[in-house]
Amino acid sequence: MAYKNQEVAMLFDSSHCTGCKGCQVACKQWNMLPSKLGLNENEFTGSLQGPGDLGGDTRLVMTFDEKPSGNKYQPIHWAIGRRSCYHCTDAGCVAICSSGALQKQENGVVTFDTNKCNGCTYCQSACPFDVPRFRDTDGRIDKCTLCFDRLEEGEVPACVKTCQPEALKFGKREDMIAEGERRVAFLKKKGFDKAELYGVTEMGGLHVLQVLKFGHEAYGLPTNPKPNDMIKLMNTMKPVTALGTAAVVAGLAVSFLAAVGYRREEVSIEEAKKHWTPEQRAKADREVAELLKKEEAAKRGE
């Protein structure tokens, strides 16, 4: 079955997940993402969750919300969740990407071309789920692509393929919504009053849907997420004829992003620019010059 020209989605059912993390391993293996292998390189946090968060070389993390249950037979209350890119219909990362590295495909998947990324990190601030992460080894962003290369060959994502308890399913989005709604109805009959299907309408509709046994708050997911307001402002600063590659980064972004509270804890604009190729720098210079020329013309009323 080909997954190119139809709207697809992944369905994660938290009530079926055993927390084995096989999906994390499959993601690393298929995408050839390195992991720390040295003795004590990975800090122990006291939680089953590991690593603690997404990173430049980690596209998927299974989350564990561990709380005392008050039940002596089951003393720990676990809400096992899944943290990765949700492939939004209204994808803020795509809207603000300054190089065209992020693209939304016809089937709803948000793909990523590493070779086009200029390391501007705008997508980090635009994403309401805080998903894209900076990789300091090459100065670029990385995130889940739903194994788009596998989809082109009619295969399902690697994480879905390896999931033993069938907590992950993949197919037409409408079918995944129907299955998710069926599971939520079942869980509510079993007494899980907060059970819900997350992602049907959020951000225009997500392409990673989730059956959440204890409600989205228990899994750290935002209520009614919205695209970041900075997207509209940034788009007004892009040249009309350009795809928004590096012009704003090179000429105007530093002062603008400081004004809107841009997150710079991981990498600054200047640090990101150090990783640009000579071609990217030349293109940025040309676009800045063109933008300034247009602004001067507008001031003169031309």
N, C-alpha and C positions, 0 to 999 in steps of 0.2 A: 504493500500500500504506500503510495506517495503522499507526502505531507507538504507539498509545495504550494498548491493553489486552493487550499481550504483552511478555514480558521480552526486552529487546533488549540489544545490546552492540556496541561498536566493536572491531575487531581491527586492531592495528598490527603489521605484519611488518617488523622491523628489517632483515631480509635483502633486502627489496625497496626500502627507503628510500634515496633518492639525496641526501638532505639539501638539497633545493632550497628549503625553507622556504615553499613555496607555500601550505601549510596555515596557517602563521602569518599570512600576508597575508589569506587568506580569512576567518580568524577575526576579524581586526581589521575588515575591511570589513563583514562581515555584522552584527557586533555593534556597529558604529560606535564602536570603541575608538580613542582618539587615540594618536599616536606622536610622539616628539620629531623635529622636522624641521629644527631650526636647525643651523648649521655647528658641527661638533665637539661637539654636545650629547650624543652617544652615545659613551661612552668605549670606546676600542679595547683589547681585552684580549689580543690576539695569537691568539685562538681564532676559529674559524668560528662559534662559538655567539654569537648576539646576538638579543635582549638576554641578559645574563648569567643572569637568573632571572625568575620570574614577578613580576607587580606588580599594582597596583590597576587598571591599564589594559592588562594583558597576561595573557591567560588561557591561552596556549599558547606553549611554548618548545621548539624542537628542540635537544637536547643533543648535544655532540660530545666524546666521551672520546678524546683524541688522545695516543697513546703511540708511541714508536719501536718498530718491528716487528722490526728486525734483518734485514729483507729488503731488499737494495739496490734491487730492482725495485719494491717497494711499501714505502717507508721509514716510512710512517705507518700505524699500526694504529687504525682508526676504529671506535668503537662509537657509532653514531648512534641516539639515543633520543628519546623523546617525554615531555615533562613537562607535565601538566595535571591536572585533577580526574579521579579514577579511578572515581567514582560507586559507592562501596562499598555492599554490601547492609547491613552493620552500620556505617552512617555515623555516626561520632562527632560530626561537625559538626551533623547533624540532632538527635541526642540531646541536645546541650548548648545549642543555639541558644536564646537568651533572649527572642527576639521572634517566633518562628515564621516567620522569613524563609526558612529552609532547610526544604525538604520533600522527602520521598522519594515518588516517583510509582509507580503500579502497574507501570509498565514497567521500573522499576529506576533511572531517572534521578533524580539529586538536583538539584532546581531551586532557584532563588533569586529572591526577590522583593525588589528593591532598596528599594522603598518601605516595607517592613516592617523593614528592618535598622536597629538602633539604635546600631551601631558598637561593641558590647561586646567584640568580637574573641575571644570564647570559642572559636569554631570554629577559629581559628588554633592554639590550644593543643591542641585535641582531635584534630586531624587528624594521623595518623602519617606522612603524606606531605608535610606542610608546604605545603599548596596554597592555602587561602583567603588573600587579601592585602588589606590595608587601603588604601583610596583616600583620600588626604588632601584631595582637592578637595571632597568632600561628607561625609567622615567615615563612610564605609560600606565594607563588605567586597564583594569581587567575585571571581567564579570561573566556570569553564566550566559551562554548563547542557546540554551536548550538543546545543545548538541546539534546545531543546524546542519552540520556536515553529515550526520547520521540521518536526519530527516530527509535530506535530499536523496538518500539511497533507500528510502522507505523503511528505515529502522526507527525505533523509539530511542529517546535519550538513554545514556548509559546508566543513570541512576534508576530509571524505571525498569530497565532490563534486569538489573541485579537484585531488585527488591523482592525478598523471599515471602514476606507476609502479605504481599500485594497491597501495601499501603500507598503505593504509587501506581497510577494508571495514566494512560495517554491515548488521545484520540480526538475526534471532532469536539469542538468546544461545547456545542449544544448537547452532545451525549454526556460529556463530563459534568455539565451542570445538572442534567437529569439524574445522573448517578449520585452526585453530591447531595441533591435534595432528598433523594430516597434514603441515603444514609443518615441525614440529619433527622428525618422523620422517625427512623428506627431508633436512633439514640434518645430522642425525646420520649419515646414510648418506654424506654428503659430507665427513665428518670433523670436524664442529663438535660435539665431545663435550659441551660445556656448554650447548648449545641447550636452551631450555625455554619452556613456555607459562606466563606469569605472570598470575595473577588468577583462576584457576579457583576456588580456595578462600580466598585471602587476604581478610581482613576480611569473611568470610561470602560472598565472591564479588564480584569487581569487574565493572563493566559497561564497562570499557575494558581489554580483554585484550591481551597483548603477546607476540609471538613474539620472543624475545631470543636472538640468534645466539651471543652470547658469555656467556650466563648473567646473572642479574639484578644481580650485584655490579658488573659492568662498566658498568651503566647507572645506578648510584647508587640502586637500589631496595632497600628494607629486606627482610631475611629474616624471614618470619613476622610481619608487622606486627600490632599489637594496638591496640584502642581505648584511649585514654588513661584511666588510673585516676581522673583528676579528674572524669570524667563521673558516676560513681556518687555521688561526694561532693557534686557540684553539685546533682544531682537531689534529694538529701535536703534541700536548702535551699530548694527551690521550694515555693510554696503548692500544696496538693493540688488546689485548684479552679482554678488558673491554668494558662495555657500557658507560664508562665515567661518573661514579657516582660521587664520591666526591674526587677523588685523586688529581686532579689539584687544586680544591678549597683548600684542606688541605695543600698541599705542595708548589705550585708554583704560584697560581693565584694572590696573592696580588701584587707582584712585576710586574708581566706581565700586569695585568689590569691597573695598574697605568701608565705603559708605553704607553698603547694604548688609554688612556683617558677615562677609564671606568667611567660611571656615578655612583657616590656614594652618591648623595644627600639624598637618602631615607634610605639606609641601607648599612653598610660596610660589607666586607667579614667576619670580626671577629664577628660582631653582628649577622650575619646570622648563623654562626657556633654554637652560643650559643643555638640555637633551635634544633640542631641535637640530635637524639636519641643515646644511647650508641652503638646500633648496627651500626648506620651510622658512628660514630666516629671510631669504630673498623675496619669497612670496608675501611674507608679512610686511616687509618694507614697502613693496609695491602697493599693497592694499591700504596700508596706513596713508601713504601719499595720496592715493586716489580718494580715500575718505575725507582727508583734510581739504583736498581740492574741491570736492563737492560741497563741503561745509562753507568754504569761502565763497563759492559761487552762489550758494543759497543766501548768504548774508548780503551779497550785492544785488540779490533779486534776479539773478540770471536764470 
